[in-house]
Amino acid sequence: MASGDIDVAYVAKLARLALTPAEVERFGAQLGALLEHVDRLAALPVADVGATAQVIAQSNVMRDDVVRPSLDRETVLGGAPERDGAYFRVPRIIGEDA
């Protein structure tokens, strides 16, 4: 697809963008260069290349769980703006005022 097939001023109007004539010309040239690059990529021989989701091998790094001392529940809940028994009280996302 050539950039001449795309009316940059019309697309800008649809997107409600006010472009100057210089911007229309510049963006049209940039779009043309981008589409030429895409055309070159489309011409590459990739029929023998297998589909990949990730090109670099990845693995999860796991560590052993180790029980360590932590803060006392009452100390933690003492800093809460609101609490409900032994739990933090937080507002609902919808339908409840803070």
C-alpha positions, 0 to 999 in steps of 0.5 A: 500500500502506498502512502498516496492511497491514504489521505492524511488530511482526511484521516486527521479530520476523522481523528479530529486533529488540526494539522497544518499543511506542512504537518500533512506533508511531513506525516504523509512522507513519514507514513510513506517511508513506514509503508515502504518498510512494511512492504520490504518486510512482507517480501522477506522469505519467511515460509521456513521460519517457525512461529515463535512467541518468545525468541529468547529462552526464559525460565522462572527463578524460584527460591525456597520459601523461608518462614521469617518473623513478621510484624504483629497483627495488632501493630499492622492493624493499628495503622489502618484507617479503618478495620473490621475485627482482625481485617482491614476495612476498605471501600468497595470500588463501586457503590460505597462512599469512602 
